[in-house]
Amino acid sequence: MPVEEIGWERFCQDVRTLHVLAESKGWTPAHGVWGVPNGGTYVASQLHRMGWRLWDHPRPGCLIVDDLIDGGETLRSVKAWTDKSVGECGFAAVYRKDRESTQAMEAWSFAACEKGRDEWLAFPWEARPWRKGLPGLGPVDAVQRLIEWTGDDPTREGVLDTPARVCKALREMTAGYGMDPAAILARTFDSADETGQHWNEMVVLAGIRFTSLCEHHMLPFSGTAAVGYVPARDGRIVGISKLARLVECFARRLQVQERLATQVVEAVRQHLKPQGAGVLLKATHGCMTCRGVMQPEAVMATSALRGIILEEEAARAEFLRLAGA
C-alpha cells in the first residue's frame, strides 16, 4: 500500500480548505469545534487558530471534526453517541478515503480533500523519530496507541520495539495479498508414462499446516489443509509444493475459514481445469481459545468440493478418506 506523508505545512493548508468549506455550508467559528481524539484534536487546534471557538467537550450545535474518514466507523460511532447524549452536531473531516462506501454519510458530514482508498496517510503528529524503533509511519504509531490504550507504558524497555515488531509480523502474516494464485499454478507437467497413459486418478496432498488471521478479531487460527484434484483429461498435473503454496497464498490474509476453503478450491478449478477438486480444512481458532467461549479443544472443519468429487459419491468418499476426514 503506497504511503503519502502529509507534513505540517500541507496539513495546515488542507485545514484552511476545510475552514472555507465549512463556512460555505453555514458553519461559522461561533458554532465552536471539538476534535475527535487523536487526529481530530489537531484539526480542531488549527481551526481555533483561525478564530473558531474550541470546546473541551462536544456541545449541541458544534462542529465535530476528525483528520480522516476512512471506512466511516469512527464518525458513525461518535454521531450515535452525540445523538443520544449531546444533541444535534455537525461532522467534518480534512480527508476522506473510499468515498463510494461512505457516500451515505454525506447527508450529515463533509470532507475537504478526497484520497484514494488504497493510500495510507501518514500524519505529522505520528512521526516520533526520537523514539527507538518508531519510524513514524502510521501502522507503527497505531500499535503504540494500542499499547497506551491497554494501560501500559509504550516507552517501557520491554515494549519499546514492540510496535515495529508487530507491524513486521503482520506484514508477514498477510503476505498472501501479494501472492498470485495464477502464477503459483501456472506450471504443469505431462503425467504420461512410457506407454502414453495419462494419470487420471485422484491426487491429494494432506497435512498442509497453515496459520491465518481471523478477520473479526485479528487473532490467529491454525490447522491443517488437504487439497485434492482429479486431473483434466489431458493428464496435466501440478507440482505438489504448489498446492501447499496455494493454501499459504490465501491463508496469509484476513480470513474466515469458510472463505479460505472456497478460495483454494476455486483457484484449483479455475487454473488446473480438473475433472474435480476438493479442499478440507481443520483448525482451532484463537478467538475461541483465549477469549469469549474459551473452548481450546474445539476444532472447526470446512470442506469445499467441485466437479466429480462433489457429484460422484465414490469420488467424494475417496477424497474424504485420503484427506483424513
Secondary structure, DSSP 4 states (H G I P E B T S, - for coil): --EEE--HHHHHHHHHHHHHHHHHTT--GGG-EEEPTTHHHHHHHHHHHTT--B-SS--TTPEEEEEEESSSHHHHHHHHHHHHHT---EEEEEEEE-TTTTGGGGGTEEEEEEE-TTPEEE-GGG--TTSTT----HHHHHHHHHHHHHT--TTSGGGTTHHHHHHHHHHHHTGGGG--HHHHT--EEE---TT-PPP-S-EEEEEEEEEEEETTT--EEEEEEEEEEE--TT-EEE-HHHHHHHHHHHHSSEE-HHHHHHHHHHHHHHHH--SEEEEEEEEEEHHHHSSTT--TT--EEEEEEEEHHHH-HHHHHHHHHHHT-
